[in-house]
């Protein structure tokens, strides 16, 4: 419901074109910026990141001997995330370990999800924590067995993915270009065709029945954060280096 849409788009493009450097969070967004008239040599992709210190490698809040598998989601919950399909899949599940869903966050979809859980008779398998303070997030994510990114905006760099990776959780996410910039199928996550609820649930069930695969994907995801330095501190260093180079170049041009 943005008003003055043409003015907003014009001002956005004008700012991009006047900037010394434009730092989109994905290659997908970089293509959109280039299409707006920004030279490729002024575009550098800098994905979102995480503070690894908040996610120590030994952080694990899963109770010993827990019988059920906890599927977790963190974020602002909207209808397009498709968590209703997850609830229906939980209700329909008849084989394998019991699966529960923990939703951390708030959003306009929550009341409908709560009603659906009641209608399906699975209130005992669905827990809504509500809005959580930032410092509680690592501990909450560390309580998941499987971390879910059910849908994503096509150009975004979802923060929850980096939280899941840093916590060493097994991730289920859509197989789309911006997600593949960070996650790799069978190495750091299980990816499914976007919008395919059956395929998403098949990935969840596969992980629910394979603890070794969960551990391997979780370890691979955290190792990828470290290998690529997908951290806020790393981003700050990279941006500072770019800013210094721009300043040197501009200074030389003035001479």
Secondary structure, 3 states (H helix, E strand, C coil): CCCCHHHHHHHHHHHHHHCCCECCCCHHHHHHHHHCCCCHHHECCCCCCECHHHCCCCCCCCCCCCCCEEEEEECCCCHHHCHHHHHHHHHHCCCCCCEEEEEEECCCCHHHHHHHHHHHCCHHHEEEEECCCHHHHHHHHCCCCEEEECCCCCCCCCHHHHHHHHCCCEEEEECCHHHHCCCCECCCEEEECCCCHHHHHHHHHHHHCCHHHHHHHHHHHHHHHHHHCCEHHHHHHHHHHHHHHHHHHHHHHHC
